[in-house]
Amino acid sequence: MNIALASDHRGYDFKKRVIAMLAQMKHTVKDFGTSTSTESVDYPDYGLKAAKAVGSGECDRGILICGTGIGMSLIANKVKGVRAAVCHNLYTVEMSRRHNDSNVLCIGADVVEEELLEQKVKLWMETPFEGGRHARRVGKIMEAEDDSGI
């Protein structure tokens, strides 16, 4: 899979680890920044670029990392075709894929246990969408998008 990846300064160290994990899993990574770990940056600048890559189909999925994951999810969900989920534990990671067919995972580097990062990314990448009644619900979410999206 082609994975769009972005972080702000707070998520930079996690992003470096995720890049290595995805490479080990044989995925292609497109890094949309930031390229510095110390200089404060605005998460929408990087998250939007990565989300647009997912929404347009350039990338299959995306992983966005900031302090809480909330800011990245807010900007990502402005993009038509994106279903971004903030996930803080393994259960929410799994359900975001099984029931919601999330295509962007948002992680909070300040709130997620560092030792669980690899498990979360692996679980999200490997969990299939269940379809069925969940497909109907995801369809309704997609129908709610209007043409004025980014």
N, C-alpha and C positions, 0 to 999 in steps of 0.2 A: 504494500500500500504506500501511497504518497501521503506523508503527514506534514501539515503546516504546523510550525511551532513558533511561539512568540512569548516574550516575557517583558516585564518592566525590570527595573533595577532590583526590586525585592525578590523576584523570581529567577534571577539570572543563574544563581548556583544550581537550583533545581533543574533549570532548563539544560544546563551542561550535562547533568546526569541523565536526563531524559533522552538527549541526543545519543548518548552512548548506549543506552538501553535499546532504543529503537534500531540502532545500527546492528546490535547483536541479534535482534529479532528479524533482521533482514528487510527492514522497511527503509524507504527513501525519505529523508527529512529535508524540508525546505525551511530554513531558519529566517524568520522575518524580523529578528532583532529582539531586544536591544543587544548591542555588541559590547556594552560596558557593564561592569558589575557595581561600580561605585558612584557613577553620576546619576542623579535623579532624572528620570524621564517620565513622560506621560503615557500610561498604559494604553489609552485609546489609539495612539499613533501606531503601535505595533500589533495590538489585538485586532484592529480593523483590517489591516493588510492580510493577516493570516485568515481571518474569518471570510474575507472576500474570496480568497483562494479556495476555501471549502465550498462556499455558496455557488461559485462559478463552475465547480467541478474540476478545477485545476489540481486540487488536492482531495483525497478521499475523506480524510478526517483532519482534525486539528487538536492541538493541546496548547492551552494558554495558561500562563502562570503569572500571578501577581501576589500581593500580600495576603489577600483573603480569597481570591478567586471571583469575588463578587463583581468588581469593576470590569474584569475581562468578560464575564458572562453578560453583563449589561451591554457592552459594545458589540459583542459577537452576535447576540440575539437581535440586533438591529438589521442584520444582513439576511436578505431573503434566502431561504434554503438552509439556514443554520439552525440547529437545535443544540444549544450550548447548555451544559449542566455543571453546576458547582457541586463537587463531590468531596466530602470530608472523610468518608470512611468506605470500607469495602462494600458494604451493603448498598450505599447510594451509587457507587461506581457501577456495580452490577445491574441495578435496577434502571439506571440511566440508559443502559444499552438494551436490556431485555424488554422493557416496557415502553421506553420513550425513543428508542433508536437514535440516541444522541450521536451527533457527528463531531462535536467539539467538547472536549473535557477541559473544565476550568479547575485549576488547583490553586489553593492558597498556601504559599510557602511558609507563612507565619502561623498557620493553624493546622497543618497536616503534619503528622509525625514523620520525621525524616526517614526512619527505618521502614516505613510502609510505602514509600513513594514507588519503589519498583513493583511491589505487589499490585498497587492501584493501576499503574500504567499497563502492566501485563494483563490484568483482569479486564480492563476496559478494551484493550486491543483484541482480546480473544473471545469476549462474550458476544454471542449472536443476538440479533433482534428476534423476538418470539413471533412477531406477526399476529395473526388472528384478531381478536378483539382490540389488541394494542395497535394494530395497523389502522383500524378504523379511527381510533383516537388520534394517532399521529397525523392521519389524513385531515382531520378536523383542525389540527394545529396549523398545518400547512395551508389549508384553505383560508385561515384567518389572516394570513399575510396579505398585505395589499400591494399594489403595484408601485407605491411611492417609496418602497424600501430602498435601502442603499444599494 
